[in-house]
């Protein structure tokens, strides 16, 4: 059994609802589609029990009616696990993981600015990567966003 398969079995043993939701497309890569409601439990288990000690990045995706967030975490042996959750686009609330990885704040600010996510527990701070004068409600990585929307708002200022 490979290390990736051992991790898969460990997760299914502890979270039976992940059966059929874990893919191992190649060596050192694991993908999981998880229900948002179970994200905290799964993430904590991965960090505390399976050796995932590095946050690589957080990817945000506009998938039409939902926003997807992929948390890319890695182990010292090079295995990268990609944990994906989806939240409703009209209420895209996720929780901070800065209690595990303080550097996640940068990635969390990015999904706030670019996709309009709301991150519960995100400490106050400046915007990133958009400038502070960027219009509220304009999220340039959403599929329905058009650059001319920004031009019209900037003309009014």
N, C-alpha and C positions, 0 to 999 in steps of 0.2 A: 504494500500500500504506500502511495506517495505521501509526502508531507501535506500536500494540498488536499488529498483525500482524507487524511487524518483530521485535518481542520474541518472539512465538510462533515465528517461523521460526528465529531465533537459538537458542532453546532446543531445538527439534527437531533442528537441525543438530548440537548438542553432546550431546543426550540423546535419541536416536532413540526410546527407549521411551516418551517423552512424547507421541508421535503419538496423537491422539485423546483425550488427557487434559487438553488446554488448551482452555478456553472463553473467549470474549470476548462477554459478553452485551450490552455497551453500551460507549460511548465511555469511556475511562479506567478500565476494569475488566477484569481478567484473573483467571481462576480455574484453578488447577492441582491435580489429584489426583495425588500422587506417592507412590511406594513409600518406606516408611520408610528402607530400606537406602540409598537414594540421596539422602536429605534433605540431608546435609552437603554433598555435591558440588553439588547444585542451588542450595542457599542461598548457598554461597560464590560460585558463578558469578553469581548475581543481584546480589550486593552488589559484587563486584569488576569485573564486565564489562557490566552493563546499566543502571547508574545508580540502583539502588534504595538510597536513603541514609537512609530514615526507617522506623523501626518504629512502626506505629500502635497495634497491640495484638496479643495472642494470644488466640484464642477456643478454649475447650475444650468438647467435646460428648460426651455419653454416647450412643453409637449402638447400645446393646444389648450385643453381644459385644466391641465395640471402643470405645476412646476416640479421638475425632478431635481434632486440634489444627490450627487454621488460623492461620498467621502472616501478618498483614496488613502489607505493606511498601509504601512509596510512593517515587516519584521527585519531583524538583523540578517537573516539568511536570504533576503532578497524577494521573499514572497510578498506580493502586493494584493491586497484585498480591496475590492471596490463595492462599497455598501450603498445601495441606492434606495431612496425613499421618494414618494410622490405626495404632494399636498395640493389641495384645491387652489386653482389660480386666483379665485376671488378672495381667498383668505389664506395666503401663503405663509403660515407661521411655522417656524422651526425653532429648535432650542440650541443655545450655544453649546459648543463642546470645549470652550476655553478653560473649563475646570480640568480637562485632561491635557489639552494642548493650548497653552496661552497664545501661541502664534496663529491659532485659527481665527483670531479676531480680524486679521487682515482679509482672509478669505470670506469671512462672514460679512464684513462691510462691503466687500465686492458684490455679493449676491443681493445685498440690500440695495445698493446703488444701481446695479445693472438690470436686476430682475424684479425688484420691488418686494423681496422677501422681508418678513418681520422676524427678527431673531430674538427670542425671549432670553433675557439674561445677558445680552450683549452690553458691555460697559459703554458709558458715554464716550464720545470721541469725535474726531473730525471725519468727514466723508472720505471715501476711497472707492474707486479711483477718480470719480467725477469731482469737478470743482464745487466749492461751497455755494456758488451762485446758480448751479444747475436747477432748472425748474422742478418743483415737486410733482410727482406723479408721472414723470417721463422716464421710462425704463428702456434703454436702447437695445437690450438683448431680448426683449419680448418680440414675438413674431408679428404682432399687430402694430409695433412702433414704426413710425415713418419719420425720417429726418425733417421733412417739411413741417411736422408738428412742432418741432423745436424752433424752427425758423420763425413761425408765426408767434410763438410765445416770446421769443427774444425781441421781435419787432415791437411788441407792446410795451416793453420796458423802457 
